[in-house]
Amino acid sequence: MAVAALIVWLLTALGGFTMLGLWLARGGMRAPADAPPTRFPVPVIFGHLLLAVAGLIIWIIYMATDATALAWIALILLVVIALLGFTMLTRWLPTHRAARTETGPPERAIPLPVVVAHGLLAVATLVLVLIATVSE
């Protein structure tokens, strides 16, 4: 189960990096003056990213050492990561639903299928890590 969680976590990260890249390419941190500002708080985005990377590293170390405490730490981090991700989702939805214009906020560049895939993989990661941790 731990290996499955790792694989799904890596796929989730791939989706996250894709969304981050699109957001940054569209001017996420420094949107053009004629474009609406981002609805994503920069600390939330980078907090989500840093915690996800830290959790993934802790999970890999857990797999290498079989230290149960590390699995629990990774699980707790995943809950925080999920809350930050849900915060961004709630801020992204109105932007996605708004009428399409030439100049929209940077998060408008993030396509719905990528958001959905990332969210589903994130839920799967959380469930797999939970199962692996509890069954330890």
Residue frames as a rotation matrix with the C-alpha (Angstrom) as fourth column:
MET 1
0.566 0.824 0.000 0.00
0.824 -0.566 0.000 0.00
0.000 0.000 -1.000 0.00
ALA 2
0.367 -0.507 -0.780 2.88
0.235 -0.761 0.605 2.38
-0.900 -0.405 -0.160 0.77
VAL 3
-0.711 -0.647 0.277 4.29
0.397 -0.044 0.917 1.98
-0.581 0.761 0.289 -2.75
ALA 4
-0.142 0.757 0.637 0.87
0.957 -0.060 0.285 2.64
0.254 0.650 -0.716 -4.30
ALA 5
0.718 0.380 -0.583 0.57
0.582 -0.788 0.202 5.77
-0.383 -0.484 -0.787 -2.16
LEU 6
-0.153 -0.871 -0.467 3.99
0.197 -0.490 0.849 6.92
-0.968 0.038 0.247 -3.34
ILE 7
-0.726 -0.111 0.679 3.12
0.669 0.115 0.734 6.41
-0.159 0.987 -0.009 -7.01
VAL 8
0.265 0.908 0.323 -0.20
0.915 -0.343 0.212 8.24
0.304 0.239 -0.922 -6.70
TRP 9
0.563 -0.146 -0.814 1.47
0.436 -0.784 0.442 11.02
-0.702 -0.604 -0.377 -4.67
LEU 10
-0.553 -0.830 -0.073 4.04
0.313 -0.288 0.905 11.49
-0.772 0.478 0.419 -7.48
LEU 11
-0.493 0.466 0.735 1.26
0.832 0.005 0.554 11.64
0.254 0.885 -0.391 -10.09
THR 12
0.614 0.708 -0.348 -0.55
0.787 -0.585 0.197 14.19
-0.064 -0.395 -0.917 -7.92
ALA 13
0.127 -0.679 -0.723 2.63
0.307 -0.667 0.679 16.26
-0.943 -0.308 0.123 -7.72
LEU 14
-0.736 -0.376 0.563 2.94
0.618 -0.034 0.786 16.17
-0.277 0.926 0.257 -11.51
GLY 15
0.101 0.871 0.480 -0.52
0.888 -0.297 0.352 17.68
0.449 0.391 -0.804 -11.81
GLY 16
0.690 0.131 -0.712 0.32
0.581 -0.687 0.436 20.27
-0.432 -0.715 -0.550 -9.17
PHE 17
-0.336 -0.886 -0.321 3.50
0.350 -0.433 0.831 21.31
-0.875 0.167 0.455 -10.95
THR 18
-0.548 0.233 0.804 1.54
0.820 -0.040 0.571 21.57
0.166 0.972 -0.169 -14.20
MET 19
0.555 0.830 0.056 -0.97
0.783 -0.544 0.301 23.94
0.281 -0.123 -0.952 -12.60
LEU 20
0.458 -0.471 -0.754 1.77
0.412 -0.640 0.649 25.97
-0.788 -0.608 -0.099 -10.92
GLY 21
-0.602 -0.746 0.285 3.63
0.567 -0.149 0.810 26.28
-0.561 0.649 0.513 -14.22
LEU 22
-0.195 0.626 0.755 0.51
0.868 -0.248 0.430 27.49
0.456 0.740 -0.495 -16.03
TRP 23
0.761 0.505 -0.408 -0.25
0.647 -0.638 0.417 29.98
-0.050 -0.581 -0.812 -13.27
LEU 24
0.133 -0.808 -0.574 3.31
0.358 -0.500 0.788 31.33
-0.924 -0.310 0.223 -13.26
ALA 25
-0.649 -0.384 0.657 3.50
0.721 -0.035 0.692 31.47
-0.242 0.923 0.300 -17.07
ARG 26
0.139 0.810 0.570 0.33
0.817 -0.419 0.397 33.57
0.560 0.410 -0.720 -17.08
GLY 27
-0.327 -0.376 0.867 1.93
-0.052 -0.909 -0.414 36.03
0.944 -0.180 0.278 -14.64
GLY 28
0.307 0.589 -0.748 0.66
0.619 0.474 0.627 34.53
0.723 -0.655 -0.219 -11.38
MET 29
0.038 -0.339 -0.940 2.90
0.961 -0.245 0.127 36.43
-0.274 -0.908 0.317 -9.02
ARG 30
-0.560 -0.233 -0.795 3.15
0.062 -0.969 0.240 39.50
-0.826 0.085 0.557 -11.25
ALA 31
0.122 0.700 0.704 0.10
0.879 0.253 -0.404 39.71
-0.461 0.668 -0.585 -13.46
PRO 32
-0.642 -0.319 0.698 0.20
0.676 -0.664 0.318 42.34
0.362 0.676 0.642 -16.23
ALA 33
-0.933 0.220 -0.286 -1.26
-0.004 -0.799 -0.601 45.72
-0.361 -0.559 0.746 -15.30
ASP 34
-0.536 0.766 -0.354 -4.20
-0.812 -0.354 0.464 45.28
0.230 0.536 0.812 -17.68
ALA 35
-0.306 0.396 -0.866 -5.14
0.055 0.915 0.400 41.86
0.950 0.075 -0.302 -16.23
PRO 36
0.678 0.565 0.470 -7.17
-0.481 -0.142 0.865 41.25
0.556 -0.813 0.176 -13.07
PRO 37
-0.294 -0.827 0.479 -5.02
-0.932 0.136 -0.337 40.22
0.213 -0.545 -0.811 -10.12
THR 38
-0.579 -0.001 -0.815 -4.81
-0.033 0.999 0.022 36.62
0.815 0.040 -0.579 -9.02
ARG 39
0.457 0.772 0.442 -7.33
-0.634 -0.066 0.771 35.31
0.625 -0.632 0.459 -6.52
PHE 40
0.647 -0.307 -0.698 -4.73
0.486 0.871 0.068 32.89
0.587 -0.383 0.713 -5.17
PRO 41
0.865 -0.433 0.253 -2.84
-0.484 -0.590 0.646 34.08
-0.131 -0.681 -0.720 -2.08
VAL 42
0.309 -0.838 -0.450 0.83
-0.568 0.217 -0.794 33.47
0.763 0.501 -0.409 -2.86
PRO 43
-0.486 -0.524 0.699 1.56
-0.874 0.279 -0.398 32.14
0.013 -0.805 -0.594 0.66
VAL 44
0.370 0.685 0.628 -1.21
-0.601 0.692 -0.400 29.55
-0.708 -0.230 0.667 0.24
ILE 45
0.874 -0.066 -0.481 0.18
-0.408 0.435 -0.803 28.38
0.262 0.898 0.353 -3.11
PHE 46
0.016 -0.976 -0.215 3.75
-0.522 0.175 -0.835 28.06
0.853 0.126 -0.507 -1.93
GLY 47
-0.311 -0.012 0.950 2.72
-0.915 0.272 -0.297 26.71
-0.255 -0.962 -0.095 1.48
HIS 48
0.745 0.633 0.213 0.76
-0.505 0.743 -0.439 23.99
-0.436 0.220 0.873 -0.33
LEU 49
0.701 -0.537 -0.469 3.76
-0.332 0.335 -0.882 23.26
0.631 0.774 0.057 -2.54
LEU 50
-0.274 -0.904 0.327 6.36
-0.742 -0.018 -0.671 23.21
0.612 -0.426 -0.666 0.24
LEU 51
-0.104 0.306 0.946 4.25
-0.858 0.454 -0.241 21.06
-0.503 -0.837 0.216 2.55
ALA 52
0.890 0.447 -0.089 3.49
-0.419 0.727 -0.545 18.64
-0.179 0.522 0.834 -0.28
VAL 53
0.369 -0.843 -0.392 7.19
-0.384 0.246 -0.890 18.28
0.847 0.479 -0.233 -1.10
ALA 54
-0.453 -0.530 0.717 8.07
-0.859 0.043 -0.510 17.91
0.239 -0.847 -0.475 2.59
GLY 55
0.299 0.663 0.686 5.34
-0.768 0.594 -0.240 15.31
-0.566 -0.456 0.687 3.08
LEU 56
0.901 -0.003 -0.434 6.50
-0.333 0.637 -0.695 13.37
0.279 0.770 0.573 0.04
ILE 57
-0.072 -0.996 -0.060 10.09
-0.539 0.089 -0.837 13.36
0.839 -0.028 -0.543 1.30
ILE 58
-0.368 0.012 0.930 8.92
-0.908 0.210 -0.363 12.22
-0.200 -0.978 -0.066 4.74
TRP 59
0.705 0.683 0.191 6.87
-0.603 0.720 -0.345 9.45
-0.373 0.128 0.919 3.09
ILE 60
0.617 -0.563 -0.550 9.92
-0.313 0.466 -0.828 8.27
0.722 0.683 0.111 1.14
ILE 61
-0.460 -0.786 0.413 12.02
-0.698 0.032 -0.716 8.28
0.549 -0.617 -0.564 4.31
TYR 62
0.086 0.595 0.799 9.23
-0.886 0.412 -0.211 6.36
-0.455 -0.690 0.562 6.07
MET 63
0.907 0.295 -0.301 9.31
-0.413 0.762 -0.499 3.74
0.082 0.576 0.813 3.32
ALA 64
0.216 -0.920 -0.327 13.08
-0.324 0.249 -0.913 3.42
0.921 0.303 -0.244 3.64
THR 65
-0.701 -0.576 0.421 13.16
-0.518 0.005 -0.855 3.24
0.490 -0.818 -0.302 7.46
ASP 66
-0.186 0.761 -0.621 9.74
0.381 0.639 0.669 1.82
0.906 -0.112 -0.409 8.35
ALA 67
-0.946 -0.116 -0.302 9.47
0.323 -0.393 -0.861 4.39
-0.019 -0.912 0.409 11.16
THR 68
-0.206 0.978 0.039 5.74
0.961 0.195 0.194 4.53
0.183 0.077 -0.980 11.90
ALA 69
0.044 0.196 -0.980 5.96
0.570 -0.810 -0.136 8.05
-0.820 -0.553 -0.147 13.35
LEU 70
-0.818 -0.403 -0.409 7.03
-0.096 -0.607 0.789 9.36
-0.567 0.685 0.458 9.94
ALA 71
-0.725 0.635 0.265 3.95
0.582 0.359 0.730 7.83
0.368 0.684 -0.630 8.32
TRP 72
0.166 0.810 -0.563 1.74
0.968 -0.243 -0.065 9.64
-0.189 -0.534 -0.824 10.82
ILE 73
-0.267 -0.335 -0.904 3.58
0.202 -0.936 0.288 12.92
-0.942 -0.106 0.317 10.22
ALA 74
-0.994 -0.103 0.045 3.10
0.058 -0.123 0.991 12.51
-0.097 0.987 0.129 6.46
LEU 75
-0.357 0.933 0.041 -0.60
0.872 0.317 0.373 11.81
0.335 0.169 -0.927 6.98
ILE 76
0.205 0.394 -0.896 -1.06
0.739 -0.663 -0.122 14.90
-0.642 -0.637 -0.427 9.16
LEU 77
-0.635 -0.496 -0.593 0.78
-0.031 -0.750 0.660 16.98
-0.772 0.437 0.461 6.58
LEU 78
-0.881 0.335 0.334 -1.51
0.429 0.267 0.863 15.61
0.201 0.904 -0.379 3.88
VAL 79
0.086 0.946 -0.313 -4.55
0.992 -0.111 -0.065 16.83
-0.097 -0.305 -0.948 5.78
VAL 80
0.080 -0.144 -0.986 -3.07
0.246 -0.956 0.160 20.34
-0.966 -0.256 -0.041 5.97
ILE 81
-0.895 -0.441 -0.070 -2.06
0.004 -0.165 0.986 20.14
-0.447 0.882 0.150 2.29
ALA 82
-0.542 0.769 0.338 -5.61
0.812 0.376 0.446 19.11
0.216 0.517 -0.829 1.38
LEU 83
0.302 0.661 -0.687 -7.08
0.790 -0.577 -0.207 22.06
-0.533 -0.481 -0.696 3.30
LEU 84
-0.296 -0.486 -0.822 -4.79
-0.108 -0.838 0.535 24.48
-0.949 0.247 0.195 1.46
GLY 85
-0.971 -0.053 0.234 -5.68
0.211 0.279 0.937 22.82
-0.115 0.959 -0.260 -1.83
PHE 86
-0.150 0.987 0.050 -9.37
0.989 0.149 0.020 23.10
0.012 0.052 -0.999 -1.09
THR 87
0.154 0.115 -0.981 -8.86
0.364 -0.930 -0.052 26.80
-0.918 -0.350 -0.185 -0.30
MET 88
-0.734 -0.486 -0.475 -7.34
-0.256 -0.450 0.856 27.30
-0.629 0.749 0.205 -3.74
LEU 89
-0.778 0.513 0.361 -10.12
0.621 0.549 0.559 25.30
0.089 0.660 -0.746 -5.38
THR 90
0.169 0.904 -0.392 -12.79
0.904 -0.301 -0.304 27.52
-0.393 -0.303 -0.868 -3.81
ARG 91
0.055 -0.221 -0.974 -10.94
-0.083 -0.973 0.216 30.58
-0.995 0.068 -0.072 -5.14
TRP 92
-0.897 -0.440 -0.024 -10.46
-0.090 0.131 0.987 29.02
-0.432 0.888 -0.158 -8.59
LEU 93
-0.449 0.782 0.431 -14.09
0.813 0.558 -0.164 28.00
-0.369 0.277 -0.887 -9.15
PRO 94
0.472 0.678 -0.564 -15.53
0.330 -0.728 -0.600 31.54
-0.818 0.097 -0.568 -9.59
THR 95
-0.197 -0.637 -0.745 -12.73
-0.595 -0.526 0.608 32.36
-0.779 0.563 -0.275 -12.02
HIS 96
-0.922 -0.140 0.361 -13.43
0.136 0.756 0.640 29.21
-0.362 0.639 -0.679 -14.02
ARG 97
-0.185 0.959 0.215 -17.17
0.881 0.258 -0.396 29.92
-0.435 0.117 -0.893 -14.10
ALA 98
0.039 0.176 -0.984 -16.79
-0.009 -0.984 -0.176 33.59
-0.999 0.015 -0.037 -15.09
ALA 99
0.943 0.325 0.071 -17.32
0.096 -0.061 -0.993 34.71
-0.318 0.944 -0.089 -18.66
ARG 100
0.164 -0.921 0.354 -14.24
0.899 0.287 0.330 34.25
-0.405 0.265 0.875 -20.80
THR 101
0.964 -0.004 -0.264 -12.43
-0.097 -0.936 -0.338 37.47
-0.246 0.351 -0.903 -21.65
GLU 102
0.601 -0.799 -0.015 -9.06
0.035 0.045 -0.998 38.22
0.799 0.599 0.055 -23.17
THR 103
-0.486 -0.792 0.369 -7.62
-0.324 -0.228 -0.918 39.33
0.812 -0.566 -0.145 -19.87
GLY 104
0.746 0.649 -0.146 -8.48
-0.130 0.357 0.925 37.17
0.653 -0.671 0.351 -16.92
PRO 105
0.553 -0.567 0.610 -6.62
-0.782 -0.101 0.615 36.37
-0.287 -0.817 -0.500 -13.75
PRO 106
-0.367 -0.846 -0.386 -3.64
-0.924 0.381 0.042 34.01
0.111 0.372 -0.921 -14.13
GLU 107
-0.668 0.108 0.736 -5.53
-0.280 0.881 -0.383 31.03
-0.689 -0.462 -0.558 -12.71
ARG 108
0.445 0.826 -0.345 -7.90
-0.631 0.017 -0.776 31.19
-0.635 0.563 0.529 -15.69
ALA 109
-0.004 -0.554 -0.832 -5.13
-0.960 0.236 -0.152 29.36
0.281 0.798 -0.533 -17.64
ILE 110
-0.824 -0.296 0.483 -5.56
-0.470 0.833 -0.293 26.24
-0.316 -0.469 -0.825 -15.51
PRO 111
-0.458 0.677 -0.576 -7.84
-0.587 0.257 0.768 23.80
0.668 0.690 0.280 -17.37
LEU 112
0.318 0.752 0.578 -10.68
-0.945 0.205 0.253 21.98
0.072 -0.627 0.776 -15.62
PRO 113
0.807 0.027 -0.590 -9.42
-0.106 0.989 -0.101 18.44
0.581 0.144 0.801 -16.47
VAL 114
-0.252 -0.959 -0.133 -6.07
0.116 0.106 -0.988 19.15
0.961 -0.264 0.085 -14.78
VAL 115
-0.468 0.159 0.869 -7.80
-0.811 -0.467 -0.352 20.49
0.350 -0.870 0.348 -11.66
VAL 116
0.614 0.781 0.110 -10.15
-0.774 0.570 0.275 17.50
0.152 -0.254 0.955 -11.51
ALA 117
0.565 -0.473 -0.675 -7.35
0.118 0.857 -0.502 14.97
0.816 0.204 0.540 -12.07
HIS 118
-0.525 -0.796 0.300 -5.16
-0.161 -0.253 -0.954 16.63
0.836 -0.549 0.004 -9.43
GLY 119
-0.200 0.535 0.821 -8.04
-0.963 -0.261 -0.065 16.64
0.180 -0.804 0.567 -6.94
LEU 120
0.813 0.531 -0.240 -8.97
-0.504 0.847 0.165 13.01
0.291 -0.014 0.957 -7.53
LEU 121
0.241 -0.819 -0.520 -5.35
0.249 0.570 -0.783 11.91
0.938 0.059 0.341 -7.27
ALA 122
-0.555 -0.426 0.715 -4.95
-0.506 -0.509 -0.696 13.97
0.660 -0.748 0.067 -4.09
VAL 123
0.326 0.749 0.578 -7.95
-0.944 0.224 0.242 12.23
0.052 -0.624 0.780 -2.51
ALA 124
0.841 -0.061 -0.538 -6.56
-0.066 0.975 -0.214 8.85
0.537 0.216 0.815 -3.58
THR 125
-0.211 -0.977 0.012 -3.18
-0.001 -0.012 -1.000 9.76
0.978 -0.211 0.001 -2.09
LEU 126
-0.367 0.132 0.921 -4.77
-0.870 -0.400 -0.290 10.72
0.330 -0.907 0.262 1.22
VAL 127
0.694 0.700 0.167 -6.78
-0.718 0.657 0.230 7.50
0.051 -0.279 0.959 1.36
LEU 128
0.644 -0.505 -0.575 -3.82
0.120 0.809 -0.576 5.29
0.756 0.302 0.581 0.44
VAL 129
-0.459 -0.819 0.345 -1.55
-0.221 -0.271 -0.937 6.98
0.860 -0.506 -0.057 2.99
LEU 130
-0.025 0.550 0.835 -4.28
-0.991 -0.127 0.053 6.64
0.135 -0.826 0.548 5.61
ILE 131
0.894 0.388 -0.222 -4.71
-0.380 0.921 0.079 2.92
0.235 0.014 0.972 4.89
ALA 132
0.295 -0.872 -0.390 -0.96
0.210 0.458 -0.864 2.31
0.932 0.172 0.318 4.84
THR 133
-0.498 -0.490 0.716 -0.45
-0.505 -0.507 -0.699 4.24
0.705 -0.710 0.005 8.08
VAL 134
0.199 0.683 0.703 -3.33
-0.979 0.115 0.166 2.68
0.032 -0.721 0.692 10.00
SER 135
0.937 0.179 -0.299 -2.43
-0.213 0.973 -0.085 -0.84
0.276 0.143 0.951 8.87
GLU 136
0.070 -0.997 0.024 1.19
-0.470 -0.054 -0.881 -0.34
0.880 0.051 -0.472 9.99
